[in-house]
Amino acid sequence: MKKKELTFLTVALILGAILGGLVGEIMGTFLPDGAVKILCTESFDIGFEPFAVKLYAINFTLGLLLKINFVSVICVLLVIAYYKWWYI
C-alpha cells in the first residue's frame, strides 16, 4: 500500500466516523421515540477525560474522547467497502 493511499484511507475513515455521528444525531432529532431513535442517538465513549497540568505561566491540557454510535460504525464500514471496491 502506498503512502498516499494510506493517508487517503485514514482521512476517509476519520471523516466517515465524524459524518456518521453527525448524521446519526440529526436523524435522531427527527425520528419518533422508539428503538430506531435509540439506535441512532445512543453512543458510547472511548477515551479519557481531559486533564490539566497547571504551571505558573503555562497551562497544558490533554484529553481524547471518541463518541461512537451505530450510524458512525455503518459509515466507517461503507468507507472500508468503498476503499476495497475501488483501490484493491
Buried (B, 14 or more C-beta within 10 A) or exposed (E): EEEEEEEEBEEBBEEBBEBBBEBBBEBBEEBEEEEEBEBBBEBEEEEEEEEEEEEEEEEEEEEEEEBBBBBBBBBBEEBBEEBEEEEE
